[in-house]
Amino acid sequence: MQTPYRGGMVFLAAALVAMVLTVGCGKKEQAKATPEVAVVTLQPERVAITSELPGRTSAFLMAEVHPQVNGIVQQRLFTEGSDVKQGDVLYQIDPRPYQAAYDTAAAALARAEANLPAIRKRAERFKELLAVNAVGQQDYEDAAAGAKQAEAEVQALKAGAESARINLGYTRLTAPISGRIGKSSVTPGALAAAYQGPAFTTIQQLDQVYVDSPQSSAILLGIQRNLAANRIKGSADQAKVKLLLEDGTPYPLQGILKFSDVTVDPSTGSQILRMVFPNPRHILLPGMYVRAIVEEGVAEQAILVPQQGVTRDPKGNAIAMVVDGSDKVEQRTLKVDRAIGPKWLVLEGLHAGDRVILEGLQKVRPGVAVKVVPFGAKPAPAAAK
């Protein structure tokens, strides 16, 4: 039979054993509860700052060919789609009416010029005779007025002859610029109406082309701020530009940013950015859709963080979890500029040497102690039981 004292001792010993086991298990569970996170240590990088902008190509120069006189088109003197030079004759309008008008004006001018010397000499003689009172004052004044009237008539006839000569020249429609000529809207026998109707044809200079891109004015302001803060080296007015064609093929030649429009469209808040590209092989044709890669400059000490390490708070602000020097989690609010590949370019909130959590974010909160492992490291092998 077991005595009460002995039974109490057995119970006390069992309680002590249970307490020790409980404390040990608690310590193991506490050690096991420390979350493990994978981090990347940020280092400054040298990166090119670029923007990809959609745009349309347009001819460097374009001229429409319109008739400036009325008449019947006699000839078309070019091949559609060919290259023409400035001054080449494109169309010939019937010149006969204009040639006759010019001949008439030239003849009238010649007659007036032939009569002018005699009229001038008569006025000079009357002036000499007036000095010796051989003629009256009125006679001299009439002779002098007749000479001036003859001179004015000669000037008027010269202007008329020049106008007729210009109209005769307009019967030959010439190329106002050098370039690639398009299709013709008229054929021989058509009636040309001066300054009316559609253009006979269009010439476009394609050795260089423009790429126009409507772009938010906020982007231009961002570039200016970056330059002012010395975040990037370069100049927005001299930025180099690369081009991607519609099928994604890189265009082999590099262009430059020419200028931005001086007016912001109030309905869209955008400006037109104009870029110029050399086009010696005429690969770029007017109206093509392209994507321009504008090189704004180079950030020498850029801070880039993988996108998986950046989340958003309820207000939409970018945040990242960082492990501080005591291995505790700290939340940082970030100011990000743009995505560069799989990373964000960070302007504020992170610095070189910060350890940003990339894996294990769901297991931590600010102030919690964590176990840190490098991102991408293989997990430690499990201990043998």
C-alpha positions in Angstrom: 0.0 0.0 0.0 1.4 3.4 -1.1 1.6 6.1 1.6 0.2 9.6 0.9 3.6 11.2 1.3 5.1 9.0 -1.3 2.2 9.6 -3.7 2.6 13.3 -3.3 6.3 13.1 -4.1 5.6 11.1 -7.3 3.0 13.7 -8.4 5.5 16.6 -7.7 8.2 14.9 -9.7 5.9 14.3 -12.7 4.8 18.0 -12.6 8.4 19.2 -12.7 9.2 16.9 -15.6 6.2 18.2 -17.5 7.2 21.8 -16.8 10.7 21.2 -18.1 9.4 19.5 -21.2 7.0 22.4 -21.8 9.7 25.1 -21.4 11.9 23.1 -23.8 9.2 22.7 -26.4 8.4 26.4 -26.1 12.0 27.4 -26.8 12.1 25.1 -29.8 8.8 26.5 -31.1 10.1 30.0 -30.5 13.2 29.3 -32.4 11.2 27.7 -35.1 8.8 30.6 -35.3 11.6 33.1 -36.4 10.7 33.6 -40.1 13.3 33.2 -42.8 13.4 35.7 -45.6 15.5 36.0 -48.8 17.0 39.4 -49.4 19.0 41.2 -52.0 21.6 43.8 -51.0 21.3 46.9 -53.2 24.3 48.3 -55.1 24.4 51.4 -57.2 24.4 50.7 -61.0 25.2 52.6 -64.2 22.1 52.5 -66.4 20.8 54.2 -69.5 17.6 56.2 -68.9 15.3 55.6 -71.9 11.6 56.2 -72.8 9.7 54.2 -75.4 7.3 56.5 -77.4 4.8 55.5 -80.1 4.9 57.7 -83.2 4.2 58.1 -86.9 6.6 58.9 -89.7 6.2 61.9 -92.0 8.2 63.2 -95.0 11.0 65.7 -94.2 9.7 67.9 -97.0 6.5 67.6 -99.0 5.2 69.7 -101.9 1.9 69.5 -103.8 2.0 70.4 -107.5 -0.9 72.7 -108.5 -1.5 74.4 -111.9 -1.2 78.2 -111.8 -2.8 78.9 -115.2 -5.8 77.5 -117.0 -5.4 75.3 -120.0 -5.3 71.8 -121.5 -2.7 69.3 -120.2 -0.6 68.3 -123.2 2.0 66.0 -121.6 2.9 64.2 -118.4 6.7 64.0 -118.3 7.5 61.8 -115.3 7.1 58.2 -114.1 4.9 57.7 -111.1 6.9 56.6 -108.1 10.2 57.8 -109.5 12.7 60.2 -108.0 12.7 63.8 -109.5 15.0 66.7 -109.1 14.0 70.3 -108.3 13.2 72.1 -111.6 12.3 69.0 -113.6 9.3 69.5 -115.9 6.4 67.4 -114.7 3.5 68.6 -116.9 3.1 70.7 -120.0 0.0 72.8 -120.4 -0.9 74.1 -123.9 1.3 77.3 -124.1 -0.1 78.8 -127.3 -2.5 81.3 -125.8 0.1 82.4 -123.3 2.8 82.7 -126.0 0.5 84.9 -128.1 -0.3 87.1 -125.1 3.4 87.4 -124.3 4.2 88.3 -127.9 1.5 91.0 -128.0 2.8 92.5 -124.7 6.4 92.4 -125.9 5.4 94.1 -129.2 3.5 96.9 -127.4 6.5 97.5 -125.2 8.8 97.7 -128.1 6.6 100.2 -129.8 6.4 102.4 -126.7 10.2 102.2 -126.2 10.7 103.2 -129.8 8.6 106.3 -129.4 10.1 107.4 -126.1 13.4 108.9 -127.3 11.6 111.3 -129.7 9.2 112.5 -127.0 12.1 113.1 -124.6 14.0 115.2 -127.2 10.9 117.3 -128.0 10.6 118.1 -124.3 14.3 119.0 -124.1 14.0 121.4 -127.2 11.0 123.1 -125.7 13.0 123.7 -122.5 15.8 125.3 -124.6 13.3 127.5 -126.5 11.6 128.5 -123.4 14.9 129.9 -122.1 14.9 132.4 -125.1 11.2 133.0 -125.0 10.7 131.2 -128.3 7.8 129.1 -126.9 5.3 129.7 -124.3 5.4 128.2 -120.8 2.3 126.1 -121.5 3.8 124.6 -124.5 6.9 123.5 -122.6 4.8 122.0 -119.7 2.7 120.0 -122.2 5.8 118.6 -123.8 7.3 117.7 -120.4 4.1 116.0 -119.3 4.0 114.1 -122.6 7.5 112.8 -121.9 6.6 111.6 -118.4 3.5 110.0 -119.6 5.4 108.1 -122.3 7.9 106.9 -119.7 5.1 105.7 -117.4 3.5 103.9 -120.3 6.8 102.1 -121.0 6.9 101.0 -117.4 3.3 99.7 -117.5 4.0 97.8 -120.7 7.1 96.3 -119.1 5.1 95.0 -116.2 2.5 93.6 -118.6 5.1 91.8 -120.7 6.7 90.4 -117.5 3.3 89.1 -116.3 2.7 87.5 -119.7 6.2 85.9 -119.6 5.5 84.5 -116.1 2.2 83.0 -117.2 3.9 81.5 -120.2 6.4 79.9 -117.8 3.6 78.5 -115.7 2.5 76.3 -118.6 5.5 74.1 -117.7 4.8 72.7 -114.2 8.1 71.9 -112.6 9.2 70.1 -109.4 9.4 72.6 -106.5 11.6 70.2 -104.5 13.7 67.0 -105.1 12.2 63.8 -103.9 10.0 60.8 -104.6 6.9 61.7 -106.7 3.6 60.0 -106.2 0.8 59.1 -108.5 -0.7 61.6 -111.0 -4.3 62.7 -110.6 -4.6 63.9 -114.2 -3.8 62.6 -117.7 -3.0 64.4 -121.0 -6.2 66.1 -122.3 -7.4 67.1 -118.8 -8.4 70.7 -118.2 -6.2 72.5 -115.7 -7.9 75.1 -113.5 -5.5 77.6 -111.8 -5.4 77.2 -108.0 -8.4 74.9 -107.9 -9.2 71.3 -107.4 -6.9 68.6 -106.0 -3.1 68.6 -106.5 -1.9 67.1 -109.8 0.7 65.1 -107.8 2.8 65.2 -104.6 6.5 65.1 -104.1 8.0 63.9 -100.8 11.7 64.1 -99.7 12.5 60.9 -98.0 16.3 61.0 -97.5 15.4 62.1 -94.0 12.1 61.5 -92.2 10.3 63.0 -89.2 8.9 60.8 -86.4 6.2 62.7 -84.5 5.1 61.4 -81.1 2.4 63.0 -78.9 3.8 62.8 -75.4 2.6 63.9 -72.0 4.2 67.1 -70.8 4.8 65.5 -67.4 7.5 63.3 -69.0 9.3 66.4 -70.3 9.1 67.9 -66.8 10.5 64.7 -65.4 13.5 64.8 -67.7 14.1 68.4 -66.8 14.0 67.6 -63.1 16.4 64.7 -63.5 18.9 66.9 -65.3 18.5 69.7 -62.6 19.1 67.1 -59.8 22.1 65.6 -61.6 20.5 62.2 -61.6 21.3 61.7 -65.2 23.9 63.1 -67.5 22.8 64.4 -70.9 20.6 66.9 -72.6 16.9 66.5 -73.6 17.5 68.7 -76.6 20.3 66.6 -77.9 19.0 63.2 -76.9 19.8 60.3 -79.3 16.9 58.1 -80.5 16.6 54.5 -81.7 13.7 53.2 -83.6 11.7 50.0 -83.7 9.7 49.2 -86.8 6.1 47.9 -86.8 7.2 44.3 -86.7 9.6 45.0 -83.8 12.8 45.0 -86.0 15.4 47.6 -84.9 16.0 50.3 -87.5 19.8 50.3 -88.2 20.3 54.1 -88.1 20.1 56.4 -85.1 18.2 59.7 -85.0 18.1 62.7 -82.8 15.3 64.5 -80.8 14.7 67.6 -82.9 12.4 69.6 -80.7 9.2 69.6 -78.7 6.2 71.7 -79.6 5.9 75.0 -77.8 2.2 74.4 -77.0 0.6 71.9 -74.7 -2.8 70.6 -76.0 -5.2 71.6 -73.2 -7.6 68.7 -74.0 -4.9 66.0 -73.7 -2.1 67.6 -71.8 0.4 66.4 -74.4 3.1 67.9 -76.6 4.4 66.8 -80.0 8.0 65.5 -79.8 9.6 65.5 -83.2 12.6 63.3 -84.1 14.7 63.2 -87.3 16.1 60.0 -88.8 18.3 59.5 -91.8 16.6 57.4 -94.5 19.0 56.8 -97.4 17.5 53.5 -98.4 13.9 54.8 -98.1 13.0 52.0 -95.6 10.8 54.5 -93.7 7.8 55.7 -95.6 5.3 58.4 -94.5 2.5 57.2 -92.3 4.3 54.2 -90.8 3.7 53.4 -87.1 7.0 53.1 -85.2 8.3 53.1 -81.6 11.0 55.5 -80.7 13.5 54.7 -77.9 14.6 58.1 -76.6 17.9 58.0 -74.7 17.4 60.7 -72.0 20.8 60.2 -70.4 22.8 57.9 -68.1 22.3 57.5 -64.4 25.8 56.8 -62.9 24.6 55.8 -59.4 21.1 54.4 -60.0 19.4 52.4 -57.3 17.4 49.5 -58.9 15.2 47.1 -56.9 13.5 44.0 -58.3 9.9 44.5 -58.9 8.9 41.5 -56.7 10.2 43.4 -53.7 7.9 46.4 -54.2 4.3 46.4 -53.2 1.6 49.0 -52.7 -0.1 50.3 -49.6 -3.9 51.1 -49.5 -3.1 54.6 -50.7 -1.2 53.3 -53.7 2.2 54.3 -52.4 5.1 52.0 -53.3 6.6 50.3 -50.3 9.4 47.8 -49.6 10.4 45.7 -46.6 14.0 46.2 -45.5 16.0 44.2 -42.9 17.9 46.7 -40.7 21.3 46.2 -38.9 19.6 44.3 -36.0 17.9 41.8 -38.4 14.5 43.4 -37.8 12.0 44.3 -40.5 11.5 48.0 -41.5 9.0 49.3 -43.9 10.1 52.0 -46.4 7.9 54.2 -48.6 9.5 54.6 -52.0 9.4 57.1 -54.9 9.9 55.1 -58.1 10.5 56.6 -61.5 10.1 53.9 -64.1 10.6 50.2 -64.8 14.0 49.2 -66.3 13.7 45.6 -67.3 12.5 43.6 -64.3 13.5 46.3 -61.8 12.2 49.6 -60.6 14.4 52.7 -60.7 14.1 54.2 -57.2 14.5 57.9 -56.6 13.8 58.0 -52.9 13.4 55.6 -50.0 16.3 53.1 -50.6 20.1 53.4 -50.6 23.1 51.4 -51.4 23.6 48.6 -48.9 20.0 48.2 -48.0 18.8 44.6 -47.7 15.4 44.4 -49.4 13.2 41.3 -48.8 12.2 39.5 -52.0 10.8 36.2 -50.5 8.9 35.6 -47.3 7.0 38.9 -47.3 3.8 37.2 -46.4 5.4 36.0 -43.1 6.7 39.3 -41.8 5.6 42.7 -40.5 7.5 45.8 -39.4 9.5 45.2 -36.2 9.7 41.4 -36.4 13.1 39.8 -36.1 13.9 37.6 -39.1 16.6 35.1 -40.3 18.2 36.5 -43.4 19.4 34.4 -46.4 20.7 35.7 -49.7 18.1 35.7 -52.5 18.6 32.7 -54.7 20.6 30.7 -52.2 19.7 27.0 -51.8 17.8 26.0 -48.6 19.9 24.3 -45.9 19.5 20.5 -45.8 17.1 19.2 -43.1 18.7 17.8 -40.0 18.6 14.0 -39.7 16.1 12.6 -37.1 
